[in-house]
Amino acid sequence: MDFKTLGKLAEEYGPVFSLRLGSERIVFISGLKMVKEALVHQLDSFVDRPVVPLFHEVFKGIGIAMSNGYLWKQQRKFFNTHLRHFGEGQKSLEKDIEVENRFLCEAINEEQGKKPFNPHYLITTAVSNIISTVLFGHRFEYSDEDFRRFLETDNEAIVLAGSPLSQLYNAFPGLLKHLPGPHQTVLGNYQKIMTFLKKEVVKHQEEWNPDDPRDYIDVYLAEMEKKKEDPQAGFNLETLQVCILDLFEAGTESSANTLRWGLLYMLHYPEIQKKVQAEVDGVVGQSRQPTVADRPNMPFTDAVIHEIQRIGNIVPIGFPKMASKDATLGGYLIPKGTAINTVLASVLVDKKEWATPDTFNPEHFLDSEGQFRRREAFLPFSAGKRVCLGEHLARMELFVLFTSFLQRFTFSPVPGEMPSLEGVLGFTYSPKAFKILAKPR
């Protein structure tokens, strides 16, 4: 079920309606008012995750993204604490972003002048290297074939997980379990991904020094020792692997996709690209890298990045949730245990909220003085207790990397080959493969 069809159904049946998928009834919630009511004003009512058969095979209801209750709270709290305290939190993260930024710009520089190139895996490797440094304590070379295969396997799984046949598996798992189809590829891919992650964990176990933790895996191994008496908190090797997968995907997919959408929109709107470059030149210049501290002085660039996120619409149907108790929404009773989807796309293109909802327009985020303005209907990371864990990291990455791209290069389409702005809907919404030219400035 794609988000455009859901938008039409919402127009016909209102902001709260339900559909039957197999034996399950799923409630869809649309528009800013109702999505905010569900996620913010009733934040304890829709905090659980339902069992989604395809994901349950992989994530097993443990980890962070798909778990519930006490285990979920413990795992989420642990990651947040690690991110805050490890290497002074923000300073350490920003340093990781700046280091990766240099590698990425050099890699783009090597591509230029040769021929048009597809930026997909350069960007994905760079973004995943930032979360890899947090999780594994190291980055991967762009030429690392094993890591490239790992990223391709993960990307294919995410795209196929949203396909109609995979959705059918979620409706009739017992029936389709033994039949061929994309759901089998998704499950096979995740087996390979888990093997790759397991190698990292085993290596950490062999080298582990509790007095000198290097990264998330090291501090998690220490927590496993501490929490031996509390098995309900789930600190064990199986949960660790699922947590790594959760955090790796959350820390890679949305930021890498947003940056690809960003380049695509710069190809289509060269005048906006020039305007960003003028602001970068005026505030940062050419002698140093942009930093997060530059953001308040660059309202136009900030507005452009927010508009890329709005129109890029990476997770259009949000992550599935479930009523954790009986609740009332829009006059309807939603019984405990009912699966719900908050359609984030309906908020990001809500006609009542945006002047030109279907057009790329950074003015959405600027006031009459040209200063940046926040918008209530900007919810690409969702909201409430299940808000995206990586929001803070993603915002830093998007600003530093996108600004650096336009500081160092001018991007243009291959002559006669302007890529489409129509995306590919898998579990996330991503641009179709495209090639670009990058001219150093």
C-alpha positions as CSV (number, residue, x, y, z in Angstrom):
1,M,0.0,0.0,0.0
2,D,1.8,3.2,-1.1
3,F,1.5,6.6,0.6
4,K,-0.2,8.2,-2.4
5,T,-3.1,5.7,-2.3
6,L,-3.3,6.2,1.5
7,G,-3.6,10.0,0.8
8,K,-6.5,9.4,-1.5
9,L,-8.2,7.1,1.0
10,A,-7.8,9.8,3.8
11,E,-9.4,12.4,1.5
12,E,-12.4,10.1,1.1
13,Y,-12.7,8.5,4.6
14,G,-11.1,11.1,6.9
15,P,-7.8,11.2,8.9
16,V,-8.5,8.0,10.8
17,F,-9.5,4.9,8.8
18,S,-8.8,1.2,8.9
19,L,-8.0,-1.5,6.3
20,R,-7.9,-5.2,6.6
21,L,-4.7,-7.0,5.8
22,G,-5.2,-10.7,6.0
23,S,-6.8,-11.4,9.4
24,E,-5.4,-8.1,10.8
25,R,-7.0,-4.7,10.9
26,I,-4.6,-1.8,10.5
27,V,-5.6,1.8,11.4
28,F,-4.0,4.6,9.4
29,I,-3.7,8.1,10.8
30,S,-3.2,11.1,8.5
31,G,-2.7,14.8,8.6
32,L,-0.8,16.9,11.2
33,K,-3.6,17.3,13.7
34,M,-4.3,13.5,14.1
35,V,-0.7,12.4,13.8
36,K,0.4,14.8,16.5
37,E,-2.6,13.7,18.7
38,A,-1.5,10.1,18.4
39,L,2.3,10.5,18.8
40,V,2.6,13.6,21.1
41,H,-0.7,14.2,23.0
42,Q,-1.3,10.5,23.6
43,L,2.3,9.4,23.7
44,D,1.7,6.5,26.0
45,S,-1.3,5.1,24.0
46,F,0.6,4.1,20.8
47,V,4.1,3.3,22.0
48,D,4.3,-0.5,21.3
49,R,5.4,-2.3,18.2
50,P,3.1,-5.0,16.7
51,V,4.6,-8.3,15.4
52,V,5.3,-7.7,11.7
53,P,6.0,-11.3,10.5
54,L,8.8,-10.5,8.1
55,F,10.7,-8.3,10.5
56,H,9.9,-10.6,13.4
57,E,11.9,-13.3,11.7
58,V,15.0,-11.0,11.8
59,F,14.6,-8.7,14.8
60,K,12.7,-11.3,17.0
61,G,11.1,-8.6,19.1
62,I,14.4,-7.7,20.8
63,G,16.9,-4.9,20.1
64,I,15.6,-1.3,20.0
65,A,13.4,-0.7,17.0
66,M,11.0,-3.7,17.3
67,S,11.0,-4.4,21.0
68,N,8.5,-3.4,23.7
69,G,8.1,-2.8,27.4
70,Y,11.0,-3.1,29.9
71,L,13.5,-4.5,27.4
72,W,12.9,-1.7,24.9
73,K,13.3,1.0,27.6
74,Q,16.5,-0.5,28.9
75,Q,18.1,-0.9,25.5
76,R,17.1,2.5,24.3
77,K,18.3,4.2,27.5
78,F,21.6,2.4,27.3
79,F,22.2,3.5,23.7
80,N,21.3,7.2,24.5
81,T,23.6,7.2,27.5
82,H,26.5,5.7,25.4
83,L,26.0,8.3,22.6
84,R,26.0,11.1,25.2
85,H,29.0,10.1,27.2
86,F,31.2,8.3,24.9
87,G,34.0,10.6,23.9
88,E,32.1,13.8,25.0
89,G,29.1,13.0,22.9
90,Q,28.5,15.7,20.4
91,K,32.2,16.8,20.0
92,S,33.3,13.2,19.4
93,L,30.4,12.7,16.9
94,E,31.2,15.9,15.0
95,K,34.9,14.9,14.8
96,D,33.9,11.6,13.3
97,I,31.7,13.4,10.7
98,E,34.4,15.8,9.8
99,V,37.0,13.0,9.3
100,E,34.6,11.1,7.1
101,N,33.7,14.2,5.2
102,R,37.3,14.7,4.1
103,F,37.4,11.1,2.8
104,L,34.1,11.5,1.0
105,C,35.0,14.8,-0.7
106,E,38.4,13.3,-1.8
107,A,36.5,10.3,-3.2
108,I,34.2,12.6,-5.2
109,N,37.2,14.6,-6.3
110,E,38.7,11.4,-7.8
111,E,35.5,10.7,-9.7
112,Q,35.3,14.1,-11.3
113,G,37.0,14.7,-14.6
114,K,36.9,10.9,-15.5
115,K,33.2,10.4,-16.3
116,P,29.7,10.7,-14.8
117,F,29.3,8.6,-11.7
118,N,26.6,7.2,-9.5
119,P,27.0,8.7,-6.0
120,H,24.9,6.0,-4.3
121,Y,27.6,3.8,-2.6
122,L,30.1,6.6,-2.0
123,I,27.5,8.5,0.1
124,T,26.1,5.3,1.7
125,T,29.6,4.1,2.7
126,A,30.5,7.6,4.1
127,V,27.3,7.8,6.2
128,S,27.5,4.2,7.4
129,N,31.2,4.8,8.4
130,I,30.1,7.5,10.9
131,I,27.7,5.1,12.7
132,S,30.3,2.3,12.3
133,T,32.8,4.4,14.2
134,V,30.3,4.7,17.1
135,L,29.4,0.9,17.0
136,F,32.6,-0.8,15.9
137,G,35.3,1.8,16.8
138,H,36.5,1.9,13.2
139,R,35.5,2.9,9.6
140,F,35.8,0.9,6.4
141,E,37.7,1.9,3.2
142,Y,35.6,2.8,0.2
143,S,37.4,0.1,-1.7
144,D,36.5,-2.6,0.8
145,E,34.6,-5.2,-1.3
146,D,33.2,-7.1,1.7
147,F,31.7,-3.9,3.2
148,R,30.4,-2.8,-0.2
149,R,28.6,-6.2,-0.5
150,F,27.3,-5.9,3.0
151,L,25.8,-2.4,2.1
152,E,24.3,-3.7,-1.2
153,T,22.8,-6.7,0.6
154,D,21.2,-4.4,3.3
155,N,20.0,-1.9,0.7
156,E,18.3,-4.7,-1.4
157,A,16.6,-6.1,1.8
158,I,15.2,-2.6,2.7
159,V,13.9,-2.0,-0.9
160,L,12.3,-5.5,-1.1
161,A,10.8,-5.4,2.4
162,G,8.4,-2.8,1.1
163,S,7.4,-4.7,-2.1
164,P,3.7,-5.8,-2.4
165,L,4.7,-9.5,-2.2
166,S,6.6,-8.9,1.0
167,Q,3.6,-7.2,2.4
168,L,1.5,-10.2,1.4
169,Y,3.9,-12.3,3.4
170,N,3.1,-10.2,6.5
171,A,-0.7,-10.9,5.9
172,F,-0.3,-14.6,5.3
173,P,3.1,-15.8,6.7
174,G,2.0,-19.4,7.3
175,L,0.9,-19.7,3.6
176,L,3.9,-18.0,2.0
177,K,6.7,-19.2,4.3
178,H,7.6,-22.1,2.0
179,L,6.9,-20.3,-1.3
180,P,9.6,-18.4,-3.3
181,G,9.4,-14.6,-3.6
182,P,11.1,-11.4,-2.5
183,H,10.4,-12.2,1.2
184,Q,12.9,-15.1,0.9
185,T,15.5,-12.8,-0.5
186,V,14.9,-10.4,2.4
187,L,15.3,-13.2,4.9
188,G,18.4,-14.6,3.1
189,N,20.0,-11.1,3.0
190,Y,19.5,-10.6,6.7
191,Q,21.2,-13.9,7.4
192,K,24.3,-12.7,5.5
193,I,24.1,-9.3,7.3
194,M,23.9,-11.1,10.7
195,T,27.0,-13.2,9.8
196,F,28.9,-10.0,9.0
197,L,27.9,-8.3,12.3
198,K,28.6,-11.5,14.3
199,K,32.3,-11.3,13.1
200,E,32.6,-7.8,14.5
201,V,31.2,-9.0,17.9
202,V,33.5,-12.0,18.1
203,K,36.5,-9.8,17.3
204,H,35.5,-7.5,20.1
205,Q,35.0,-10.3,22.5
206,E,38.6,-11.6,21.7
207,E,40.1,-8.1,22.1
208,W,37.9,-6.9,25.0
209,N,39.5,-4.8,27.7
210,P,36.8,-3.7,30.3
211,D,39.1,-0.9,31.4
212,D,39.4,0.6,28.0
213,P,36.1,0.6,26.1
214,R,36.5,1.8,22.5
215,D,32.9,1.8,21.2
216,Y,29.3,0.7,21.7
217,I,30.1,-3.1,21.5
218,D,32.7,-2.8,24.2
219,V,30.4,-0.9,26.6
220,Y,27.6,-3.4,25.8
221,L,29.8,-6.3,26.7
222,A,30.5,-4.6,30.1
223,E,26.8,-4.0,30.6
224,M,26.1,-7.7,29.9
225,E,28.3,-8.5,33.0
226,K,26.6,-5.9,35.1
227,K,23.1,-7.0,34.2
228,K,23.5,-10.7,34.6
229,E,21.0,-10.7,37.5
230,D,18.4,-8.9,35.3
231,P,17.7,-11.2,32.3
232,Q,14.5,-9.3,31.5
233,A,16.6,-6.3,30.4
234,G,17.9,-8.4,27.6
235,F,21.6,-7.7,27.7
236,N,23.0,-10.7,25.9
237,L,24.8,-11.5,22.7
238,E,21.6,-12.1,20.6
239,T,20.1,-8.7,21.6
240,L,23.5,-7.0,21.0
241,Q,23.5,-8.2,17.4
242,V,19.9,-7.0,16.8
243,C,20.7,-3.7,18.4
244,I,23.7,-3.2,16.1
245,L,21.6,-4.0,13.1
246,D,18.9,-1.5,14.3
247,L,21.4,1.3,14.9
248,F,23.3,0.6,11.7
249,E,20.2,0.8,9.5
250,A,18.8,3.8,11.4
251,G,22.1,5.5,11.2
252,T,22.7,4.8,7.5
253,E,19.5,4.5,5.4
254,S,17.7,7.8,6.1
255,S,20.7,10.2,6.0
256,A,22.3,8.6,2.9
257,N,18.9,8.7,1.1
258,T,18.4,12.3,2.1
259,L,21.8,13.3,0.8
260,R,21.1,11.5,-2.5
261,W,17.7,13.4,-2.8
262,G,19.7,16.6,-2.0
263,L,22.0,16.1,-5.0
264,L,19.1,15.2,-7.2
265,Y,17.2,18.4,-6.3
266,M,20.3,20.5,-6.8
267,L,20.5,19.1,-10.4
268,H,16.9,20.2,-11.0
269,Y,17.3,23.6,-9.2
270,P,20.7,25.0,-10.2
271,E,19.7,28.5,-9.1
272,I,19.1,27.2,-5.6
273,Q,22.5,25.4,-5.7
274,K,24.2,28.7,-6.6
275,K,22.4,30.5,-3.7
276,V,23.6,27.9,-1.2
277,Q,27.1,28.1,-2.6
278,A,27.0,31.9,-2.2
279,E,26.0,31.5,1.5
280,V,28.6,28.9,2.1
281,D,31.3,31.2,0.5
282,G,30.2,34.1,2.6
283,V,30.0,32.3,6.0
284,V,32.6,29.5,5.7
285,G,34.8,30.4,2.8
286,Q,37.1,27.9,1.1
287,S,39.9,27.6,3.7
288,R,38.1,25.3,6.2
289,Q,35.4,22.7,6.5
290,P,31.9,23.7,7.5
291,T,30.9,22.8,11.1
292,V,27.6,22.5,13.0
293,A,28.4,25.8,14.6
294,D,27.9,27.5,11.2
295,R,24.3,26.4,10.9
296,P,22.7,29.4,12.8
297,N,24.5,31.8,10.3
298,M,23.3,29.9,7.2
299,P,19.5,30.1,7.3
300,F,19.1,29.6,3.5
301,T,21.2,26.4,3.5
302,D,19.4,25.1,6.6
303,A,16.0,25.8,4.9
304,V,17.2,23.9,1.8
305,I,18.2,20.9,3.9
306,H,14.9,20.9,5.7
307,E,13.0,21.1,2.4
308,I,15.0,18.2,1.0
309,Q,14.0,16.2,4.0
310,R,10.3,17.3,3.7
311,I,10.0,16.5,0.0
312,G,12.3,13.5,0.1
313,N,9.8,11.9,2.5
314,I,12.1,9.0,3.4
315,V,9.8,7.0,5.7
316,P,6.4,7.9,4.2
317,I,4.2,5.5,6.2
318,G,6.3,5.7,9.4
319,F,7.2,2.6,11.4
320,P,4.3,0.4,12.4
321,K,3.0,0.9,16.0
322,M,0.4,-0.7,18.2
323,A,-2.1,0.6,20.7
324,S,-0.6,-0.2,24.1
325,K,-4.0,0.4,25.8
326,D,-7.6,1.1,24.7
327,A,-7.5,4.6,23.2
328,T,-9.9,7.1,21.4
329,L,-8.7,8.9,18.3
330,G,-10.8,11.1,16.1
331,G,-13.9,9.8,17.8
332,Y,-13.0,6.2,17.1
333,L,-12.3,3.6,19.8
334,I,-8.9,1.9,19.0
335,P,-8.7,-1.3,21.2
336,K,-5.4,-2.3,22.8
337,G,-3.3,-4.4,20.4
338,T,-4.6,-2.8,17.2
339,A,-1.8,-2.1,14.7
340,I,-1.5,1.6,13.6
341,N,0.5,3.5,11.0
342,T,1.0,7.2,11.2
343,V,1.3,8.4,7.6
344,L,4.2,10.9,7.9
345,A,3.9,11.7,4.2
346,S,0.5,13.1,4.9
347,V,2.0,15.6,7.3
348,L,5.0,16.6,5.1
349,V,2.6,17.4,2.2
350,D,-0.4,18.5,4.2
351,K,-2.1,21.1,2.0
352,K,-3.2,23.1,5.1
353,E,0.4,23.4,6.3
354,W,2.6,24.1,3.3
355,A,2.2,26.8,0.6
356,T,3.4,24.5,-2.2
357,P,3.3,21.0,-0.7
358,D,4.2,19.1,-4.0
359,T,7.0,21.5,-5.1
360,F,10.5,21.9,-3.9
361,N,10.4,25.3,-2.1
362,P,13.0,26.2,0.6
363,E,10.8,29.3,1.4
364,H,8.7,27.0,3.4
365,F,11.4,27.3,6.1
366,L,12.1,31.0,5.9
367,D,10.3,34.0,7.4
368,S,9.8,37.3,5.7
369,E,13.3,38.5,6.9
370,G,14.9,35.4,5.3
371,Q,15.6,33.9,8.7
372,F,15.1,30.1,9.3
373,R,11.8,29.2,10.9
374,R,10.8,25.9,12.5
375,R,7.6,24.3,11.2
376,E,5.3,22.2,13.4
377,A,4.4,19.9,10.4
378,F,8.1,19.0,9.9
379,L,8.1,15.4,11.2
380,P,10.5,13.3,9.1
381,F,11.9,11.7,12.2
382,S,8.4,11.0,13.6
383,A,7.7,12.2,17.2
384,G,6.9,11.1,20.7
385,K,8.6,8.2,22.6
386,R,9.4,6.3,19.3
387,V,11.0,9.3,17.7
388,C,14.0,8.3,15.5
389,L,17.0,7.5,17.7
390,G,19.4,8.9,15.2
391,E,17.8,12.3,14.8
392,H,20.5,14.3,16.5
393,L,23.3,12.5,14.5
394,A,21.4,12.8,11.2
395,R,20.9,16.5,11.6
396,M,24.6,17.0,12.2
397,E,25.6,14.7,9.2
398,L,23.2,16.3,6.8
399,F,24.3,19.8,7.5
400,V,28.1,19.2,7.4
401,L,28.1,16.8,4.4
402,F,25.6,18.7,2.2
403,T,27.3,22.0,2.9
404,S,30.7,20.5,2.1
405,F,29.4,19.1,-1.1
406,L,28.4,22.5,-2.3
407,Q,31.5,24.2,-0.9
408,R,33.8,21.9,-2.9
409,F,31.8,21.1,-6.1
410,T,29.1,22.2,-8.5
411,F,26.9,19.3,-9.5
412,S,25.2,19.0,-12.9
413,P,23.3,16.3,-14.8
414,V,24.8,14.2,-17.6
415,P,23.9,16.2,-20.7
416,G,20.6,15.0,-22.0
417,E,20.0,12.7,-19.0
418,M,18.2,14.7,-16.3
419,P,17.3,12.0,-13.7
420,S,13.7,11.6,-12.5
421,L,12.3,13.0,-9.2
422,E,10.1,9.9,-8.9
423,G,11.4,7.7,-6.2
424,V,11.4,3.9,-5.5
425,L,9.1,2.8,-2.7
426,G,10.6,0.0,-0.6
427,F,10.4,0.1,3.2
428,T,11.8,3.6,2.6
429,Y,11.4,6.0,-0.2
430,S,14.6,6.5,-2.2
431,P,15.7,8.1,-5.5
432,K,16.1,5.9,-8.5
433,A,19.8,5.2,-9.5
434,F,21.2,8.3,-11.2
435,K,24.6,9.6,-12.5
436,I,26.0,13.1,-11.9
437,L,29.0,15.3,-12.9
438,A,30.9,17.0,-10.0
439,K,33.0,20.0,-11.1
440,P,35.5,21.2,-8.4
441,R,35.0,24.8,-7.5
